[in-house]
C-alpha cells in the first residue's frame, strides 16, 4: 500500500482478522507494527526466529510459527482463525498486553529506572 495515513492504518488494523509478520530471521527486530496490531486487539502471527517472535514468545502472546516454512505459517493462521475460543482469547490478550506492557507511560518509567540505575 505504501504510505497510509494514521486513520487508514488504524482502520486496517481494526478490520483485520489477524496481523501476520513472517520475518525470516533475527535480523528483523521487534517492530512498531506488532505493537500497533496488539494495541488494536488484532491477534499476531509471527515467526519464531524474528525479534518479534522472540519477544512475543517470552511473554506468551501471539501465535508463533517456524520461519521459512509456508506450511507452518498456514497452519498457524488456520489454527488462529478457525478456533473461535483461541481467537477471542488472543484478541483480548493482545489488547491487554499492549496496554499493560507496551504503553508509553510504562516504557518511559522503565527507561527512567534504567538510567537511574546506571547513574547511581
C-alpha positions as CSV (number, residue, x, y, z in Angstrom):
1,X,0.0,0.0,0.0
2,X,2.9,2.3,0.5
3,X,2.4,5.2,3.0
4,X,-1.0,5.4,4.5
5,X,-2.5,7.9,6.9
6,X,-2.8,7.1,10.6
7,X,-6.6,6.9,10.2
8,X,-6.2,4.4,7.3
9,X,-3.7,2.4,9.3
10,X,-6.0,2.2,12.4
11,X,-8.9,1.2,10.2
12,X,-6.8,-1.5,8.5
13,X,-5.8,-3.0,12.0
14,X,-9.5,-2.8,13.1
15,X,-10.7,-4.6,10.0
16,X,-8.0,-7.3,10.1
17,X,-8.7,-10.7,11.5
18,X,-5.0,-11.1,12.2
19,X,-1.7,-9.4,11.7
20,X,0.9,-11.7,10.1
21,X,4.6,-10.9,10.2
22,X,6.5,-13.8,8.6
23,X,10.1,-12.4,9.1
24,X,12.7,-15.0,8.2
25,X,15.3,-14.4,10.9
26,X,16.5,-12.4,13.9
27,X,17.8,-9.6,11.7
28,X,14.3,-8.1,11.8
29,X,13.9,-6.8,15.3
30,X,10.7,-6.1,17.1
31,X,8.7,-3.7,15.0
32,X,6.3,-0.9,15.9
33,X,3.7,-2.6,13.6
34,X,3.5,-5.5,16.1
35,X,2.8,-3.1,18.9
36,X,0.2,-1.3,16.8
37,X,-1.6,-4.5,15.9
38,X,-1.6,-5.7,19.6
39,X,-2.9,-2.3,20.7
40,X,-5.8,-2.6,18.3
41,X,-6.7,-6.1,19.7
42,X,-5.6,-7.7,16.5
43,X,-4.1,-11.2,17.1
44,X,-0.5,-11.6,15.8
45,X,1.1,-14.4,14.0
46,X,5.0,-14.1,13.9
47,X,7.9,-16.4,13.2
48,X,10.0,-17.9,15.9
49,X,13.4,-16.6,15.0
50,X,12.5,-13.0,14.4
51,X,12.8,-10.3,17.1
52,X,9.1,-10.1,17.3
53,X,8.7,-13.8,17.6
54,X,11.3,-14.0,20.4
55,X,9.6,-11.1,22.3
56,X,6.1,-12.4,21.9
57,X,7.0,-16.0,22.9
58,X,8.8,-14.6,26.0
59,X,5.5,-13.0,27.0
60,X,3.4,-15.9,25.9
61,X,1.4,-13.8,23.5
62,X,0.5,-14.4,19.8
63,X,0.8,-17.4,17.6
64,X,4.5,-18.3,16.8
65,X,5.4,-20.3,13.8
66,X,8.5,-21.6,12.2
67,X,10.4,-19.3,9.7
68,X,10.8,-20.2,6.1
69,X,8.1,-22.8,6.4
70,X,4.9,-21.9,4.5
71,X,3.1,-24.9,5.8
72,X,3.8,-23.9,9.4
73,X,2.7,-20.3,8.6
74,X,-0.5,-21.5,7.0
75,X,-1.2,-23.9,10.0
76,X,-0.7,-21.1,12.5
77,X,-3.0,-18.7,10.6
78,X,-5.6,-21.5,10.1
79,X,-5.4,-22.5,13.8
80,X,-5.9,-19.0,15.0
81,X,-8.8,-18.2,12.6
82,X,-10.7,-21.5,12.9
83,X,-10.6,-21.9,16.7
84,X,-13.1,-19.3,17.9
85,X,-12.1,-19.6,21.6
86,X,-8.4,-19.2,20.8
87,X,-9.1,-16.3,18.5
88,X,-11.2,-14.5,21.2
89,X,-8.5,-15.2,23.8
90,X,-5.7,-13.9,21.6
91,X,-7.6,-10.8,20.7
92,X,-8.3,-9.9,24.3
93,X,-4.8,-10.8,25.4
94,X,-3.3,-8.7,22.6
95,X,-5.1,-5.5,23.7
96,X,-4.4,-6.1,27.4
97,X,-0.7,-6.9,26.8
98,X,-0.3,-3.7,24.8
99,X,-2.0,-1.6,27.4
100,X,-0.1,-3.0,30.3
101,X,3.3,-3.8,28.8
102,X,3.8,-1.5,25.8
103,X,2.2,1.8,26.8
104,X,4.4,4.9,26.5
105,X,3.9,5.5,30.3
106,X,5.3,2.1,31.2
107,X,8.2,2.3,28.7
108,X,9.2,5.8,29.9
109,X,9.1,4.6,33.5
110,X,11.3,1.6,32.6
111,X,13.8,3.9,30.8
112,X,14.0,6.2,33.7
113,X,14.6,3.3,36.1
114,X,17.3,2.0,33.8
115,X,19.0,5.4,33.5
116,X,18.9,6.0,37.3
117,X,20.4,2.6,37.9
118,X,23.3,3.4,35.6
119,X,23.9,6.8,37.1
120,X,23.8,5.5,40.7
